[in-house]
Amino acid sequence: MAPASLLSHVRSQLVVDVDSMNPDVAVRHTTPTHTFCDMTSNQAIVYGEAVRPEQASVFNEAVAKIRSGETQLDIETQVSDAVDLLTVLLAKQVYPNLTGRVHAQASPSAAYDTEATIQHAKKLVALFEANGIPKSRVCIKIPTTPESIVACNYLEKLGIRTLATCLFSVPQALAAHQAGCLYIAPYFNELRVHFEPGLWKAYEDTAREHPMGPVIGAIVKLYKEIGSSTLVMPASIVTAKEVVALVSLRPDHLTLSGAVLDELAAASSPEEPTAAEPKPQHPDVPLSSEPAGAKATGQAKEPGVNDVNYLENDADALKAAFAADTETSRKMADALRIFGEMETKTKDLLRAALQA
């Protein structure tokens, strides 16, 4: 019998999600014993699929539907609607290989506009439902700005589940918990490492030496202490070694790109699991209509922990936390800029096709 892969070992420790809209990736790493829970995406992933020749039929379907139904609308409205429809149609291809949810990311242009974020989230959910994916199987990724975390809180009250993304700090994580988000996605690597060669850095002891290792560890510990029902799903992971380091920090989920999944599948599993690593959460848990994945609440919280109300007065406390944390502010600005550039590139492709 062939030795188990490192991917199988990781799946035995926590829930693995697919950070790709390429259906071949999900199929390649689905086995009789292991399936994916969720599929995550963002504007960069959508653009990456939009330019792949293998996705030409999906791209053309989105264009054809907008062209046939929105000829009375101005071209920029058509383009905006086409981006959202393309996002939904790409996700729909991966959906049959999931036990959980499809994720779509709200526009980065709305990140500092509460109402615009709410409206875009509602629009995306309605589009998913119109294309055969019910609201109970959808999660909207929303950048964790002060304005957008208020939007998350509102959407959760409507029954629209949210993931707080572009998250780099404990105050952001506490704000997401207070908003009732289903997930947070702390970025292990800042987004720029995927676009600027030479920026990514390797570490000998990744979990301890990487700048985000202690942050994610602190978030996991804090969530356990306060009994948070928000699930921790680290993202922006570059290598299999980073995956192993993150498993040791005990998050609930990891969302992994096709390249990282391939690397894990090609590597052999360690002979014995690490005793400190967690047991996997049942992949169907996030489908509950209530906030999912509640952690143990028996431990008393430390004095002062979670005493700040980050949602009060339009998230003034989170605004102050951003103002005091130049690194989180910089990483957020970079992420929104890159996602905005990727969204613009997709819009340019769709605009040209709609006007052809």
C-alpha positions as a Markdown table, in Angstrom:
| # | Residue | x | y | z |
|---|---|---|---|---|
| 1 | Met | 0.0 | 0.0 | 0.0 |
| 2 | Ala | 1.3 | 3.4 | -0.9 |
| 3 | Pro | 2.1 | 5.7 | 2.0 |
| 4 | Ala | -0.5 | 8.3 | 2.9 |
| 5 | Ser | 0.1 | 11.8 | 1.5 |
| 6 | Leu | 0.8 | 14.9 | 3.6 |
| 7 | Leu | -2.6 | 16.2 | 2.2 |
| 8 | Ser | -4.4 | 13.2 | 3.7 |
| 9 | His | -2.6 | 13.9 | 7.0 |
| 10 | Val | -3.6 | 17.5 | 7.0 |
| 11 | Arg | -7.2 | 16.6 | 6.3 |
| 12 | Ser | -7.2 | 14.3 | 9.3 |
| 13 | Gln | -6.3 | 17.3 | 11.5 |
| 14 | Leu | -8.7 | 20.0 | 10.2 |
| 15 | Val | -11.0 | 21.0 | 7.4 |
| 16 | Val | -9.4 | 21.7 | 4.0 |
| 17 | Asp | -11.1 | 24.1 | 1.6 |
| 18 | Val | -10.2 | 24.8 | -2.0 |
| 19 | Asp | -8.9 | 28.3 | -2.8 |
| 20 | Ser | -9.5 | 27.9 | -6.5 |
| 21 | Met | -12.3 | 28.3 | -9.1 |
| 22 | Asn | -10.7 | 25.7 | -11.4 |
| 23 | Pro | -13.0 | 22.7 | -11.2 |
| 24 | Asp | -10.1 | 20.4 | -12.2 |
| 25 | Val | -8.4 | 21.3 | -8.9 |
| 26 | Ala | -11.3 | 20.2 | -6.8 |
| 27 | Val | -11.8 | 17.0 | -8.8 |
| 28 | Arg | -8.1 | 16.1 | -8.6 |
| 29 | His | -8.0 | 16.3 | -4.8 |
| 30 | Thr | -11.4 | 14.7 | -4.1 |
| 31 | Thr | -11.2 | 11.1 | -3.0 |
| 32 | Pro | -13.7 | 8.5 | -1.7 |
| 33 | Thr | -12.6 | 9.5 | 1.9 |
| 34 | His | -11.8 | 13.2 | 1.5 |
| 35 | Thr | -13.9 | 15.9 | -0.1 |
| 36 | Phe | -13.7 | 19.7 | 0.1 |
| 37 | Cys | -15.9 | 21.7 | 2.4 |
| 38 | Asp | -15.9 | 25.2 | 1.0 |
| 39 | Met | -14.5 | 26.9 | -2.1 |
| 40 | Thr | -13.1 | 30.4 | -1.6 |
| 41 | Ser | -12.4 | 33.0 | -4.3 |
| 42 | Asn | -11.6 | 36.6 | -4.8 |
| 43 | Gln | -11.2 | 39.1 | -7.6 |
| 44 | Ala | -7.7 | 37.8 | -8.5 |
| 45 | Ile | -8.9 | 34.2 | -8.7 |
| 46 | Val | -11.9 | 35.3 | -10.9 |
| 47 | Tyr | -9.5 | 37.2 | -13.3 |
| 48 | Gly | -7.1 | 34.2 | -13.4 |
| 49 | Glu | -10.0 | 32.0 | -14.5 |
| 50 | Ala | -11.4 | 34.6 | -16.9 |
| 51 | Val | -8.2 | 34.5 | -19.0 |
| 52 | Arg | -7.9 | 30.7 | -19.1 |
| 53 | Pro | -8.9 | 29.3 | -22.5 |
| 54 | Glu | -10.5 | 26.3 | -20.7 |
| 55 | Gln | -13.0 | 28.8 | -19.2 |
| 56 | Ala | -14.0 | 30.4 | -22.5 |
| 57 | Ser | -17.4 | 28.8 | -22.5 |
| 58 | Val | -18.2 | 30.1 | -19.0 |
| 59 | Phe | -16.9 | 33.6 | -19.9 |
| 60 | Asn | -19.0 | 33.6 | -23.1 |
| 61 | Glu | -22.1 | 32.4 | -21.2 |
| 62 | Ala | -21.8 | 35.3 | -18.8 |
| 63 | Val | -21.4 | 37.8 | -21.7 |
| 64 | Ala | -24.3 | 36.2 | -23.7 |
| 65 | Lys | -26.7 | 36.4 | -20.7 |
| 66 | Ile | -25.9 | 40.0 | -19.9 |
| 67 | Arg | -26.1 | 41.0 | -23.6 |
| 68 | Ser | -29.5 | 39.3 | -24.0 |
| 69 | Gly | -31.1 | 40.7 | -20.8 |
| 70 | Glu | -29.5 | 44.1 | -20.3 |
| 71 | Thr | -29.3 | 45.8 | -23.6 |
| 72 | Gln | -31.3 | 48.7 | -22.2 |
| 73 | Leu | -28.8 | 49.4 | -19.5 |
| 74 | Asp | -25.6 | 51.5 | -19.9 |
| 75 | Ile | -22.4 | 49.6 | -20.6 |
| 76 | Glu | -20.8 | 50.1 | -17.2 |
| 77 | Thr | -23.9 | 48.6 | -15.5 |
| 78 | Gln | -23.7 | 45.7 | -17.9 |
| 79 | Val | -20.0 | 45.2 | -17.1 |
| 80 | Ser | -20.5 | 45.3 | -13.4 |
| 81 | Asp | -23.4 | 42.8 | -13.6 |
| 82 | Ala | -21.2 | 40.6 | -15.9 |
| 83 | Val | -18.4 | 40.4 | -13.3 |
| 84 | Asp | -20.8 | 39.2 | -10.7 |
| 85 | Leu | -22.5 | 36.7 | -13.0 |
| 86 | Leu | -19.1 | 35.4 | -14.2 |
| 87 | Thr | -18.1 | 34.9 | -10.5 |
| 88 | Val | -21.3 | 32.9 | -9.8 |
| 89 | Leu | -20.9 | 30.8 | -13.0 |
| 90 | Leu | -17.3 | 30.0 | -12.2 |
| 91 | Ala | -18.2 | 29.0 | -8.6 |
| 92 | Lys | -21.1 | 26.8 | -9.9 |
| 93 | Gln | -18.6 | 24.6 | -11.7 |
| 94 | Val | -16.8 | 23.8 | -8.4 |
| 95 | Tyr | -20.0 | 23.5 | -6.3 |
| 96 | Pro | -20.8 | 19.8 | -7.1 |
| 97 | Asn | -17.4 | 18.9 | -5.4 |
| 98 | Leu | -18.2 | 20.7 | -2.1 |
| 99 | Thr | -20.0 | 19.6 | 1.1 |
| 100 | Gly | -20.2 | 23.2 | 2.3 |
| 101 | Arg | -20.3 | 26.7 | 0.7 |
| 102 | Val | -19.2 | 28.7 | -2.2 |
| 103 | His | -17.5 | 32.0 | -1.3 |
| 104 | Ala | -17.6 | 35.2 | -3.4 |
| 105 | Gln | -15.9 | 38.4 | -2.4 |
| 106 | Ala | -17.6 | 41.8 | -2.2 |
| 107 | Ser | -16.1 | 44.5 | -4.4 |
| 108 | Pro | -13.0 | 46.2 | -3.0 |
| 109 | Ser | -14.4 | 49.5 | -4.2 |
| 110 | Ala | -17.1 | 49.1 | -1.5 |
| 111 | Ala | -14.8 | 48.2 | 1.3 |
| 112 | Tyr | -15.2 | 51.6 | 3.1 |
| 113 | Asp | -18.9 | 52.0 | 2.2 |
| 114 | Thr | -21.2 | 50.0 | 4.5 |
| 115 | Glu | -24.4 | 50.3 | 2.4 |
| 116 | Ala | -22.6 | 49.5 | -0.9 |
| 117 | Thr | -21.1 | 46.4 | 0.7 |
| 118 | Ile | -24.5 | 45.3 | 1.9 |
| 119 | Gln | -26.1 | 45.8 | -1.5 |
| 120 | His | -23.3 | 43.9 | -3.3 |
| 121 | Ala | -23.6 | 41.0 | -0.9 |
| 122 | Lys | -27.4 | 40.8 | -1.4 |
| 123 | Lys | -26.9 | 41.0 | -5.2 |
| 124 | Leu | -24.4 | 38.1 | -5.1 |
| 125 | Val | -26.6 | 35.9 | -3.0 |
| 126 | Ala | -29.6 | 36.6 | -5.3 |
| 127 | Leu | -27.4 | 35.7 | -8.3 |
| 128 | Phe | -26.3 | 32.4 | -6.7 |
| 129 | Glu | -29.9 | 31.5 | -5.9 |
| 130 | Ala | -31.0 | 32.3 | -9.5 |
| 131 | Asn | -28.3 | 29.9 | -10.7 |
| 132 | Gly | -29.3 | 27.0 | -8.5 |
| 133 | Ile | -27.1 | 27.6 | -5.4 |
| 134 | Pro | -29.2 | 28.3 | -2.3 |
| 135 | Lys | -28.4 | 31.0 | 0.3 |
| 136 | Ser | -27.6 | 28.3 | 2.8 |
| 137 | Arg | -24.7 | 27.3 | 0.6 |
| 138 | Val | -23.2 | 30.7 | 0.1 |
| 139 | Cys | -20.8 | 32.9 | 2.1 |
| 140 | Ile | -19.8 | 36.4 | 1.2 |
| 141 | Lys | -16.2 | 37.4 | 1.8 |
| 142 | Ile | -15.9 | 41.0 | 3.0 |
| 143 | Pro | -12.7 | 42.9 | 3.8 |
| 144 | Thr | -12.4 | 43.6 | 7.5 |
| 145 | Thr | -12.5 | 47.4 | 7.4 |
| 146 | Pro | -14.5 | 49.3 | 10.1 |
| 147 | Glu | -17.3 | 50.2 | 7.6 |
| 148 | Ser | -17.5 | 46.6 | 6.2 |
| 149 | Ile | -17.6 | 44.9 | 9.6 |
| 150 | Val | -20.7 | 46.9 | 10.3 |
| 151 | Ala | -22.1 | 45.5 | 7.0 |
| 152 | Cys | -21.2 | 42.0 | 8.1 |
| 153 | Asn | -23.2 | 42.4 | 11.3 |
| 154 | Tyr | -26.2 | 43.6 | 9.4 |
| 155 | Leu | -25.9 | 40.8 | 6.8 |
| 156 | Glu | -25.6 | 38.2 | 9.5 |
| 157 | Lys | -28.9 | 39.4 | 11.0 |
| 158 | Leu | -30.5 | 38.9 | 7.6 |
| 159 | Gly | -29.2 | 35.3 | 7.4 |
| 160 | Ile | -26.5 | 36.0 | 4.9 |
| 161 | Arg | -23.3 | 34.4 | 6.2 |
| 162 | Thr | -20.1 | 36.3 | 5.9 |
| 163 | Leu | -16.3 | 35.8 | 6.1 |
| 164 | Ala | -14.1 | 38.6 | 7.3 |
| 165 | Thr | -11.2 | 38.6 | 4.9 |
| 166 | Cys | -8.0 | 40.7 | 4.5 |
| 167 | Leu | -7.6 | 40.2 | 8.3 |
| 168 | Phe | -4.2 | 40.8 | 9.9 |
| 169 | Ser | -4.8 | 41.6 | 13.6 |
| 170 | Val | -6.5 | 40.6 | 16.8 |
| 171 | Pro | -8.8 | 43.7 | 16.9 |
| 172 | Gln | -10.1 | 42.8 | 13.4 |
| 173 | Ala | -10.7 | 39.2 | 14.6 |
| 174 | Leu | -12.6 | 40.5 | 17.7 |
| 175 | Ala | -14.7 | 42.8 | 15.5 |
| 176 | Ala | -15.6 | 39.9 | 13.2 |
| 177 | His | -16.6 | 37.8 | 16.3 |
| 178 | Gln | -18.8 | 40.6 | 17.5 |
| 179 | Ala | -20.4 | 40.9 | 14.1 |
| 180 | Gly | -21.3 | 37.2 | 14.1 |
| 181 | Cys | -19.2 | 36.3 | 11.0 |
| 182 | Leu | -19.2 | 32.6 | 10.1 |
| 183 | Tyr | -15.5 | 32.8 | 9.3 |
| 184 | Ile | -12.4 | 34.9 | 9.5 |
| 185 | Ala | -9.6 | 34.5 | 7.0 |
| 186 | Pro | -6.3 | 35.8 | 8.5 |
| 187 | Tyr | -3.8 | 36.2 | 5.7 |
| 188 | Phe | -0.7 | 34.3 | 6.6 |
| 189 | Asn | 1.2 | 36.0 | 3.8 |
| 190 | Glu | 0.2 | 39.5 | 2.7 |
| 191 | Leu | -1.4 | 39.5 | -0.7 |
| 192 | Arg | 1.6 | 41.2 | -2.4 |
| 193 | Val | 3.7 | 38.0 | -2.1 |
| 194 | His | 1.6 | 36.4 | -4.9 |
| 195 | Phe | 2.3 | 39.3 | -7.3 |
| 196 | Glu | 5.8 | 40.6 | -6.5 |
| 197 | Pro | 8.6 | 38.0 | -7.1 |
| 198 | Gly | 11.2 | 37.9 | -4.3 |
| 199 | Leu | 8.9 | 39.3 | -1.6 |
| 200 | Trp | 8.0 | 36.0 | -0.1 |
| 201 | Lys | 10.3 | 34.8 | 2.7 |
| 202 | Ala | 11.0 | 31.4 | 4.1 |
| 203 | Tyr | 11.5 | 30.8 | 7.8 |
| 204 | Glu | 13.2 | 28.0 | 9.7 |
| 205 | Asp | 10.5 | 27.8 | 12.4 |
| 206 | Thr | 7.6 | 29.1 | 10.4 |
| 207 | Ala | 4.9 | 29.0 | 13.1 |
| 208 | Arg | 7.0 | 31.0 | 15.5 |
| 209 | Glu | 9.1 | 33.2 | 13.2 |
| 210 | His | 6.6 | 34.2 | 10.6 |
| 211 | Pro | 5.1 | 37.6 | 11.5 |
| 212 | Met | 1.5 | 36.2 | 11.3 |
| 213 | Gly | 2.2 | 32.9 | 13.2 |
| 214 | Pro | 1.9 | 34.5 | 16.7 |
| 215 | Val | -1.1 | 36.6 | 15.5 |
| 216 | Ile | -3.1 | 33.6 | 14.3 |
| 217 | Gly | -2.1 | 31.7 | 17.4 |
| 218 | Ala | -3.3 | 34.5 | 19.6 |
| 219 | Ile | -6.6 | 34.7 | 17.6 |
| 220 | Val | -7.2 | 30.9 | 18.0 |
| 221 | Lys | -6.5 | 31.1 | 21.7 |
| 222 | Leu | -8.7 | 34.1 | 22.2 |
| 223 | Tyr | -11.6 | 32.7 | 20.3 |
| 224 | Lys | -11.4 | 29.5 | 22.4 |
| 225 | Glu | -11.4 | 31.6 | 25.7 |
| 226 | Ile | -14.4 | 33.7 | 24.7 |
| 227 | Gly | -16.3 | 30.8 | 23.2 |
| 228 | Ser | -16.5 | 32.4 | 19.8 |
| 229 | Ser | -18.6 | 30.6 | 17.1 |
| 230 | Thr | -16.6 | 32.3 | 14.3 |
| 231 | Leu | -14.4 | 29.8 | 12.6 |
| 232 | Val | -10.7 | 30.6 | 11.8 |
| 233 | Met | -9.7 | 29.9 | 8.2 |
| 234 | Pro | -6.2 | 31.1 | 7.4 |
| 235 | Ala | -5.6 | 32.0 | 3.8 |
| 236 | Ser | -2.8 | 33.3 | 1.5 |
| 237 | Ile | -0.6 | 30.2 | 2.0 |
| 238 | Val | 2.3 | 29.6 | -0.3 |
| 239 | Thr | 4.0 | 26.3 | 0.6 |
| 240 | Ala | 3.3 | 22.9 | 2.2 |
| 241 | Lys | 5.7 | 23.8 | 5.0 |
| 242 | Glu | 3.5 | 26.8 | 5.8 |
| 243 | Val | 0.5 | 24.4 | 5.9 |
| 244 | Val | 2.2 | 22.2 | 8.5 |
| 245 | Ala | 3.1 | 25.2 | 10.6 |
| 246 | Leu | -0.5 | 26.5 | 10.5 |
| 247 | Val | -1.9 | 23.1 | 11.5 |
| 248 | Ser | 0.1 | 23.3 | 14.7 |
| 249 | Leu | -1.7 | 26.6 | 15.5 |
| 250 | Arg | -5.0 | 24.8 | 15.5 |
| 251 | Pro | -7.3 | 26.8 | 13.2 |
| 252 | Asp | -10.6 | 25.3 | 12.2 |
| 253 | His | -10.1 | 25.3 | 8.4 |
| 254 | Leu | -7.4 | 26.1 | 5.8 |
| 255 | Thr | -8.1 | 27.3 | 2.3 |
| 256 | Leu | -5.5 | 26.1 | -0.1 |
| 257 | Ser | -4.6 | 26.9 | -3.7 |
| 258 | Gly | -4.2 | 24.2 | -6.4 |
| 259 | Ala | -0.4 | 24.6 | -6.3 |
| 260 | Val | -0.3 | 24.0 | -2.5 |
| 261 | Leu | -2.7 | 21.1 | -2.7 |
| 262 | Asp | -0.5 | 19.5 | -5.4 |
| 263 | Glu | 2.6 | 19.9 | -3.2 |
| 264 | Leu | 0.8 | 18.4 | -0.2 |
| 265 | Ala | -0.5 | 15.5 | -2.3 |
| 266 | Ala | 3.0 | 14.7 | -3.6 |
| 267 | Ala | 4.6 | 14.7 | -0.2 |
| 268 | Ser | 4.5 | 11.8 | 2.2 |
| 269 | Ser | 2.7 | 12.0 | 5.5 |
| 270 | Pro | 4.6 | 12.0 | 8.8 |
| 271 | Glu | 4.5 | 8.5 | 10.4 |
| 272 | Glu | 2.8 | 9.7 | 13.6 |
| 273 | Pro | 0.4 | 12.7 | 13.9 |
| 274 | Thr | 1.4 | 15.4 | 16.3 |
| 275 | Ala | -0.5 | 15.0 | 19.6 |
| 276 | Ala | -1.1 | 18.8 | 19.9 |
| 277 | Glu | -2.9 | 19.0 | 16.5 |
| 278 | Pro | -6.7 | 19.3 | 16.5 |
| 279 | Lys | -9.3 | 16.8 | 15.3 |
| 280 | Pro | -11.1 | 17.8 | 12.1 |
| 281 | Gln | -14.5 | 19.5 | 12.4 |
| 282 | His | -17.3 | 17.9 | 10.6 |
| 283 | Pro | -17.4 | 19.5 | 7.1 |
| 284 | Asp | -21.2 | 19.9 | 7.2 |
| 285 | Val | -21.1 | 22.1 | 10.4 |
| 286 | Pro | -21.0 | 25.4 | 8.5 |
| 287 | Leu | -24.4 | 24.6 | 6.8 |
| 288 | Ser | -26.3 | 25.3 | 10.0 |
| 289 | Ser | -28.6 | 28.2 | 9.9 |
| 290 | Glu | -27.1 | 29.3 | 13.2 |
| 291 | Pro | -23.5 | 30.5 | 13.6 |
| 292 | Ala | -21.5 | 27.4 | 13.3 |
| 293 | Gly | -18.6 | 25.7 | 15.0 |
| 294 | Ala | -19.0 | 26.9 | 18.6 |
| 295 | Lys | -15.9 | 26.2 | 20.6 |
| 296 | Ala | -15.6 | 25.2 | 24.2 |
| 297 | Thr | -16.9 | 27.9 | 26.6 |
| 298 | Gly | -15.8 | 26.5 | 29.9 |
| 299 | Gln | -12.6 | 28.5 | 30.2 |
| 300 | Ala | -12.8 | 31.9 | 32.0 |
| 301 | Lys | -11.7 | 34.8 | 29.9 |
| 302 | Glu | -8.7 | 36.9 | 31.0 |
| 303 | Pro | -9.6 | 40.3 | 32.4 |
| 304 | Gly | -10.0 | 42.9 | 29.7 |
| 305 | Val | -10.2 | 40.5 | 26.8 |
| 306 | Asn | -13.1 | 41.3 | 24.5 |
| 307 | Asp | -14.2 | 44.3 | 26.6 |
| 308 | Val | -14.0 | 46.7 | 23.6 |
| 309 | Asn | -17.1 | 47.0 | 21.5 |
| 310 | Tyr | -15.7 | 47.2 | 18.0 |
| 311 | Leu | -19.1 | 47.7 | 16.4 |
| 312 | Glu | -20.3 | 50.6 | 18.5 |
| 313 | Asn | -20.6 | 54.1 | 17.0 |
| 314 | Asp | -20.0 | 52.8 | 13.4 |
| 315 | Ala | -16.9 | 50.8 | 14.5 |
| 316 | Asp | -15.0 | 53.7 | 16.0 |
| 317 | Ala | -12.8 | 51.4 | 18.1 |
| 318 | Leu | -11.8 | 49.5 | 15.0 |
| 319 | Lys | -11.0 | 52.7 | 13.2 |
| 320 | Ala | -8.8 | 53.6 | 16.2 |
| 321 | Ala | -7.1 | 50.2 | 16.0 |
| 322 | Phe | -6.3 | 50.7 | 12.4 |
| 323 | Ala | -4.9 | 54.2 | 13.0 |
| 324 | Ala | -2.6 | 52.7 | 15.7 |
| 325 | Asp | -1.4 | 49.8 | 13.6 |
| 326 | Thr | 0.5 | 50.9 | 10.5 |
| 327 | Glu | 1.3 | 47.4 | 9.3 |
| 328 | Thr | -2.4 | 46.3 | 9.3 |
| 329 | Ser | -3.3 | 49.5 | 7.6 |
| 330 | Arg | -0.6 | 49.0 | 4.9 |
| 331 | Lys | -1.5 | 45.4 | 4.3 |
| 332 | Met | -5.2 | 46.3 | 3.9 |
| 333 | Ala | -4.5 | 49.1 | 1.5 |
| 334 | Asp | -2.2 | 46.8 | -0.6 |
| 335 | Ala | -4.8 | 44.0 | -0.6 |
| 336 | Leu | -7.7 | 46.4 | -1.7 |
| 337 | Arg | -5.5 | 47.9 | -4.4 |
| 338 | Ile | -4.5 | 44.6 | -5.8 |
| 339 | Phe | -8.0 | 43.2 | -5.7 |
| 340 | Gly | -9.3 | 46.4 | -7.3 |
| 341 | Glu | -6.7 | 46.1 | -10.1 |
| 342 | Met | -7.8 | 42.5 | -10.7 |
| 343 | Glu | -11.4 | 43.5 | -10.8 |
| 344 | Thr | -10.6 | 46.2 | -13.3 |
| 345 | Lys | -8.8 | 43.7 | -15.5 |
| 346 | Thr | -11.8 | 41.4 | -15.5 |
| 347 | Lys | -14.1 | 44.3 | -16.3 |
| 348 | Asp | -11.9 | 45.3 | -19.2 |
| 349 | Leu | -12.2 | 41.8 | -20.7 |
| 350 | Leu | -16.0 | 41.8 | -20.3 |
| 351 | Arg | -16.4 | 45.3 | -21.6 |
| 352 | Ala | -14.5 | 44.5 | -24.8 |
| 353 | Ala | -16.6 | 41.3 | -25.2 |
| 354 | Leu | -19.9 | 43.1 | -24.6 |
| 355 | Gln | -19.1 | 45.9 | -27.1 |
| 356 | Ala | -17.8 | 43.5 | -29.8 |
